[in-house]
Amino acid sequence: MKIVLLSRSRSIPSTRRLIEAAKARDHFVKVLNPVEVSVRLGRKKPGLVYRQKQLRMPDVVIPRIAASIASYGLSIVDQFQAHGAIVLNSARAIGVSRNPARCLQRLASAGLDIPATVMSREVSDLQAMVDEVGGVPVLVKLLAGSERRGVMLCESRQSLEAALEAVLGLGHNIVMQEYVKKAQRDVRVFVVGGVAMAAASRIPRAGRLSRTLSRHARIEPTEVTAELKEAAEAAARLTELEVCAVDVLELGQGKPRIFEVNASPSLPEMEAATGVDLASAIIIRAEVMYRELHPA
């Protein structure tokens, strides 16, 4: 197959792992910086141009679109798909996952357990919002323009007021979310092609409340229990993502609560922690999708 990786640089560790996995399975792979791809529309030579040269359509496109270029990058993903390339993941699916409000709306509507969440443009009754999500500390997620966002952890009412005062004047939408203090484990489940492939629990450093995989946290392999598998695979299905990481809090008796879905999860950390070759799993999924479209 001819595979295109949409990534800002081939030296990015996750991009490098995908290159290695594709070449190991005898595929031709090319890395394109999405901001250097141009779109031609209309009747005269419609298509995609990269560095002044017309692009031939690949068989498969694997997007690794950074949040900083989401709006432009996702339009490029859409154009590849419109010209017949198989895409892991689609622009629509990535857009949904990048917007915490839309993502959580889908999950909650399907009956999946999520942290208490309030979405609002107005915070005239700040205390009511805080009470709705169980009091401080709270997570505040700000949507600014096309899926670019910031996340703040406010540990007191004073810090919350100060943070909101600084950003509300910019007209951002606000998503305030419960910070689950009594979770037994903070788990990331990696899903490829609708199947939960691996899981790792994340242990914050002393004095940290962070729940991110690479910042301030130690990760350890963990079993993909039936409960984790069911929750993660349902989240991937509802967001229509072929490749994603589902971030889950395990409460009492292993009950999972989903708080985020990531469409471009880092590969090296999860592979090192779990021993699972996730990059190859992604390439194999691309092969399966290609065979389904081209059975001959």
VOGU-3710 file (C-alpha; in Angstrom, 3 decimals, decimal comma):
1> mkivllsrsr> 0,000/0,000/0,000  0,920/3,644/-0,394  0,501/5,345/2,966  0,607/9,048/3,757  1,230/10,197/7,329  -0,039/13,716/7,919  2,396/15,022/10,522  4,390/18,182/11,139  7,651/16,194/11,198  8,888/12,651/10,600
11> sipstrrlie> 11,090/13,048/13,707  8,076/13,128/16,063  8,318/9,855/18,054  4,811/8,598/17,230  5,250/9,439/13,548  8,604/7,666/13,540  7,033/4,523/15,029  4,361/4,466/12,332  7,019/4,838/9,625  8,945/1,898/11,086
21> aakardhfvk> 5,833/-0,276/11,323  4,718/0,520/7,760  8,140/-0,199/6,259  8,420/-3,428/8,263  5,264/-4,608/6,486  6,626/-3,593/3,066  4,481/-0,525/2,514  5,558/2,706/0,866  5,159/5,535/3,378  5,463/9,276/2,937
31> vlnpvevsvr> 5,224/12,002/5,589  3,489/15,232/4,570  3,329/18,347/6,693  -0,387/19,245/6,434  0,274/22,992/6,489  2,301/22,602/3,292  -0,519/20,831/1,448  -2,746/23,017/-0,743  -6,201/22,242/-2,070  -7,297/22,956/-5,628
41> lgrkkpglvy> -11,035/23,096/-6,189  -13,074/23,578/-9,334  -12,958/21,999/-12,774  -9,344/22,760/-13,675  -7,040/20,112/-12,195  -8,822/19,673/-8,840  -6,804/17,880/-6,200  -4,027/18,346/-3,678  -0,673/20,015/-4,126  2,409/19,557/-1,956
51> rqkqlrmpdv> 5,348/21,909/-2,377  4,114/22,977/-5,814  3,664/19,394/-7,070  0,377/17,618/-7,725  -0,116/14,763/-5,284  -1,044/11,283/-6,398  -3,689/9,833/-4,160  -2,346/7,332/-1,618  -4,242/4,244/-0,583  -4,354/5,202/3,083
61> vipriaasia> -3,959/8,435/5,062  -3,115/8,368/8,785  -3,659/11,827/10,277  -1,560/13,060/13,188  -3,038/16,568/13,283  -1,772/18,874/16,030  -4,385/20,993/17,828  -2,552/24,163/16,779  -3,358/23,499/13,102  -6,653/21,663/13,562
71> syglsivdqf> -8,837/23,820/11,341  -6,550/23,694/8,301  -5,290/20,167/8,940  -8,759/18,660/9,150  -9,771/20,303/5,868  -6,812/18,507/4,271  -7,939/15,193/5,793  -11,415/15,800/4,368  -9,983/16,451/0,905  -7,968/13,216/0,887
81> qahgaivlns> -11,093/11,292/1,852  -13,156/13,071/-0,813  -10,646/11,888/-3,427  -11,008/8,253/-2,388  -8,235/7,678/0,143  -8,940/5,522/3,190  -8,563/7,700/6,291  -7,717/6,672/9,867  -9,357/8,865/11,433  -11,886/11,018/9,566
91> araigvsrnp> -11,894/14,793/10,011  -15,379/14,651/11,479  -14,382/12,089/14,097  -11,242/14,005/15,068  -13,281/17,210/15,364  -15,787/15,578/17,702  -13,080/14,143/19,956  -11,257/17,497/20,117  -14,384/19,247/21,386  -14,982/18,002/24,948
101> arclqrlasa> -18,572/19,243/25,054  -19,624/17,501/21,819  -17,702/14,355/22,730  -19,226/14,068/26,207  -22,691/14,810/24,806  -22,402/11,774/22,530  -21,158/9,520/25,306  -23,761/10,652/27,832  -26,614/10,354/25,320  -25,648/6,714/24,781
111> gldipatvms> -25,738/6,028/28,508  -21,992/5,899/29,179  -20,798/7,114/32,560  -18,935/10,459/32,457  -17,886/12,958/35,139  -20,464/15,602/36,060  -20,070/18,356/33,453  -21,537/21,823/32,945  -21,245/23,704/29,663  -21,982/27,420/29,574
121> revsdlqamv> -21,010/30,762/28,050  -22,158/32,612/31,154  -20,862/32,163/34,698  -23,101/34,652/36,460  -23,953/31,953/38,997  -20,511/30,479/39,502  -21,368/28,793/42,782  -24,269/26,897/41,218  -21,952/25,583/38,501  -19,371/24,498/41,053
131> devggvpvlv> -22,043/22,785/43,150  -23,362/21,005/40,059  -20,018/19,260/39,526  -19,421/18,438/43,195  -17,347/21,396/44,375  -13,671/22,246/43,984  -11,252/21,108/42,719  -12,727/21,313/39,220  -11,411/20,991/35,690  -12,136/23,972/33,440
141> kllagserrg> -11,847/23,375/29,707  -11,903/26,333/27,365  -12,819/26,085/23,692  -11,179/28,746/21,579  -11,845/28,705/17,868  -11,477/25,487/15,911  -10,996/22,860/18,594  -7,971/24,570/20,117  -8,428/24,444/23,846  -6,856/24,878/27,208
151> vmlcesrqsl> -7,396/22,867/30,385  -7,012/24,283/33,862  -7,243/22,584/37,226  -8,661/24,947/39,828  -8,166/23,691/43,371  -10,017/26,486/45,190  -12,887/28,899/44,631  -10,398/31,778/44,581  -8,213/30,215/41,873  -11,322/29,395/39,828
161> eaaleavlgl> -12,595/32,990/39,991  -9,195/34,368/39,035  -8,832/31,987/36,094  -12,298/32,678/34,713  -11,945/36,419/35,104  -8,809/36,249/32,968  -10,407/34,350/30,069  -14,118/35,150/29,969  -13,538/38,509/28,327  -12,216/36,651/25,281
171> ghnivmqeyv> -15,623/35,066/24,674  -14,634/31,429/25,161  -17,129/28,662/25,783  -16,593/26,998/29,122  -16,802/23,341/30,063  -16,532/22,801/33,811  -15,996/19,211/34,865  -15,966/17,275/38,100  -12,517/16,279/39,327  -13,052/12,760/40,626
181> kkaqrdvrvf> -11,041/12,612/43,844  -11,887/9,048/44,866  -10,992/7,198/41,690  -9,177/3,928/42,326  -7,219/4,135/39,057  -6,669/6,528/36,187  -6,423/4,368/33,038  -5,723/4,997/29,361  -7,098/2,348/26,997  -5,734/2,239/23,435
191> vvggvamaaa> -8,312/1,252/20,813  -7,575/0,289/17,196  -10,303/-0,702/14,760  -12,877/-0,823/17,537  -10,842/-3,252/19,653  -9,217/-2,364/22,978  -5,584/-3,378/22,419  -3,779/-2,282/25,592  -4,221/-0,337/28,815  -1,960/1,507/31,221
201> sripragrls> -2,699/3,072/34,592  -1,271/6,511/35,307  0,091/7,443/38,697  0,626/11,193/39,298  3,731/12,357/41,094  3,345/13,340/44,734  1,510/16,622/45,039  0,243/16,540/41,440  -3,359/16,264/40,303  -2,470/15,907/36,630
211> rtlsrharie> -4,154/13,247/34,525  -2,002/13,391/31,425  0,037/10,531/30,109  3,382/12,241/29,686  3,325/15,161/32,139  3,921/14,547/35,828  2,751/10,921/35,701  4,259/7,445/35,877  2,536/4,793/33,766  2,252/1,076/34,419
221> ptevtaelke> 0,683/-1,733/32,375  -2,739/-2,895/33,478  -5,207/-5,563/32,452  -7,896/-4,674/29,935  -10,798/-5,817/32,085  -14,207/-6,575/30,618  -15,506/-3,277/32,039  -12,660/-1,223/30,561  -12,984/-2,999/27,228  -16,716/-2,360/27,003
231> aaeaaarlte> -16,438/1,336/27,939  -13,459/2,117/25,683  -14,801/0,301/22,646  -18,194/1,989/23,053  -16,496/5,420/23,243  -14,477/4,703/20,089  -17,587/3,554/18,261  -19,639/6,590/19,293  -16,915/9,033/18,246  -16,327/7,062/15,001
241> levcavdvle> -12,581/6,881/15,628  -10,527/4,034/14,138  -7,552/4,899/16,364  -7,895/6,534/19,766  -7,017/6,465/23,427  -9,894/6,520/25,897  -9,097/8,016/29,287  -11,062/6,343/32,072  -11,388/6,666/35,833  -12,060/3,406/37,644
251> lgqgkprife> -14,358/3,873/40,597  -15,520/1,309/43,143  -15,803/-2,293/41,921  -13,953/-1,402/38,720  -16,770/0,745/37,332  -15,297/2,948/34,561  -16,082/6,626/34,053  -14,896/8,130/30,751  -13,519/11,664/30,880  -11,753/12,095/27,529
261> vnaspslpem> -11,161/10,553/24,098  -7,887/11,336/22,287  -7,745/10,979/18,486  -3,933/11,290/18,182  -2,562/9,428/21,207  1,161/9,115/21,777  2,508/5,703/20,824  5,988/5,266/22,397  4,910/5,696/26,027  2,031/3,228/25,719
271> eaatgvdlas> 4,130/0,722/23,797  6,938/0,924/26,356  4,541/0,514/29,273  2,419/-2,310/27,838  4,798/-4,140/25,511  2,151/-4,052/22,757  3,202/-3,078/19,218  0,478/-0,492/18,699  2,078/1,059/15,610  1,881/-2,276/13,780
281> aiiiraevmy> -1,708/-2,720/14,956  -2,594/0,585/13,285  -0,914/-0,436/10,022  -2,648/-3,826/10,101  -5,994/-2,071/10,592  -5,216/0,051/7,514  -4,509/-3,154/5,557  -7,843/-4,642/6,610  -9,735/-1,501/5,581  -7,928/-1,494/2,225
291> relhpa> -8,784/-5,156/1,554  -12,423/-4,523/2,447  -12,575/-1,705/-0,114  -10,487/-3,536/-2,738  -11,251/-7,263/-2,262  -9,595/-8,222/-5,551
//
